[in-house]
């Protein structure tokens, strides 16, 4: 039996590549994005035993938690990471924090090889828990690229069902 094909592109047998992606923060693509951590959730297993059946243990789903997501961006003049991190912890003190704007829904787009959005997720109520403005500097690393990072805490994600499989030629 042959492997199932993609519904729209019957000639396609391989999955989407992970090097073609786009992150939108405040509706704008992040410049120089290098890497994004995985979307991962875990549901706790709760063990339960009925009093009348002590020899049999049942396992029920408990609370669900979501792992933080890390974004890596090549050093550039795009201040999106720094500005967002400043909304959570501002050097000017608590009065400068933005309780209204520090949480953001961000969009994660997986692109096909032609650059068309094939799969899209929305990361819900994300906020910056860790920000690295500059990497370690090394004068001997001639081929190294400077990377800044943010770590995002969030409350889960939703797949955008309106994004359908694009037709490929």
C-alpha positions in Angstrom: 0.0 0.0 0.0 1.4 3.4 -1.0 1.8 6.2 1.5 -1.1 8.7 1.5 -0.6 11.7 -0.6 -1.4 15.4 -0.1 -5.1 16.0 -1.0 -4.5 18.9 -3.4 -1.1 17.9 -4.7 -1.4 14.2 -5.4 2.2 14.3 -6.9 3.7 15.4 -3.5 5.0 12.7 -1.2 7.4 14.6 1.0 6.6 16.8 4.0 7.2 20.5 4.2 10.8 21.7 4.8 11.6 23.4 8.1 13.9 26.1 6.6 11.1 28.0 4.9 9.1 29.8 7.7 8.0 33.2 8.7 7.0 34.8 12.1 4.7 37.8 12.2 4.8 40.0 15.3 2.3 42.8 15.3 1.4 41.7 11.8 4.9 42.3 10.4 7.5 39.7 9.4 10.5 39.5 11.7 13.7 40.4 9.7 16.7 38.1 9.7 14.9 35.3 11.6 17.2 32.3 11.9 15.5 29.7 14.1 12.4 28.9 16.1 12.0 26.4 18.8 9.3 23.7 18.5 5.6 24.0 19.5 5.3 21.4 22.2 2.6 20.7 24.8 2.4 18.1 27.6 -0.7 16.8 29.4 -0.1 15.4 32.8 -1.1 11.8 33.4 -3.2 11.4 36.6 -3.3 7.9 38.1 -6.6 6.9 39.7 -7.9 3.8 41.4 -11.5 3.0 42.3 -12.2 1.8 45.8 -14.1 -1.3 44.6 -11.3 -2.3 42.1 -8.0 -1.8 43.9 -6.0 -4.0 41.5 -6.7 -1.9 38.4 -5.2 1.5 38.0 -6.7 4.0 35.5 -4.9 6.9 33.9 -6.8 10.2 33.3 -5.7 13.3 31.5 -4.7 16.1 33.9 -3.5 19.7 33.3 -1.8 20.7 30.0 1.3 22.9 29.9 3.1 24.5 27.0 6.8 24.7 26.6 8.4 28.1 25.9 9.4 28.9 22.3 12.7 30.5 21.5 13.2 32.8 18.5 16.7 33.6 17.1 17.3 36.6 14.9 20.5 37.7 13.2 21.7 41.1 14.6 20.1 43.8 12.6 18.6 47.3 13.1 15.1 45.7 13.5 14.2 46.5 17.2 11.2 44.1 17.4 12.8 41.8 20.0 14.2 44.6 22.1 11.0 46.6 22.0 8.9 43.7 23.0 11.2 42.7 25.9 11.0 46.3 27.1 7.3 46.0 27.4 7.7 43.3 30.0 10.7 44.6 32.0 11.7 48.2 31.3 14.8 49.8 32.7 12.7 52.9 33.6 10.9 50.9 36.3 7.4 49.4 36.8 5.6 52.5 35.7 7.1 52.0 32.2 5.8 48.5 31.8 2.9 47.9 29.5 0.3 45.7 31.1 -1.9 46.1 28.1 0.6 45.3 25.3 3.3 42.9 26.7 1.2 39.9 25.7 0.9 39.3 21.9 -0.6 36.7 19.6 2.1 35.9 17.0 1.6 34.1 13.7 3.9 31.2 12.6 3.8 30.4 8.9 5.3 27.3 7.3 6.0 28.1 3.6 6.3 25.7 0.7 9.3 25.9 -1.6 7.5 28.5 -3.8 7.2 30.8 -0.7 3.4 30.3 -0.3 1.9 29.8 3.2 1.1 26.1 3.5 0.4 25.8 7.3 -0.2 28.6 9.8 -0.5 28.7 13.6 -1.2 31.5 16.1 0.8 31.4 19.3 -1.6 32.8 22.0 -0.9 35.5 24.6 2.9 35.2 24.3 5.3 37.3 26.3 9.1 37.6 26.5 10.6 35.9 29.6 14.2 36.0 28.4 16.0 38.4 26.0 19.6 38.2 24.8 20.6 41.4 23.1 24.1 40.4 22.0 25.8 37.0 21.7 29.2 36.2 23.2 31.7 38.2 21.1 34.9 36.4 19.8 37.4 38.2 17.6 38.7 34.9 16.3 35.4 33.7 15.0 35.6 35.0 11.5 32.6 33.2 10.1 30.3 33.6 13.1 27.0 35.5 12.8 25.7 37.6 15.7 22.4 36.2 17.0 19.9 37.7 19.5 17.2 35.6 21.1 13.9 35.9 22.9 12.2 33.1 24.9 8.4 33.3 24.8 6.0 32.0 27.4 2.6 31.4 26.0 -0.9 29.9 26.6 -1.0 27.5 23.7 -1.6 27.7 20.0 -4.3 27.3 17.3 -3.9 26.1 13.8 -5.5 28.5 11.2 -8.0 26.2 9.5 -8.5 28.9 6.8 -5.0 28.2 5.4 -5.4 25.4 3.0 -2.9 23.3 1.1 -1.6 25.5 -1.8 -1.6 24.2 -5.3 2.0 23.6 -6.5 3.1 23.4 -10.1 
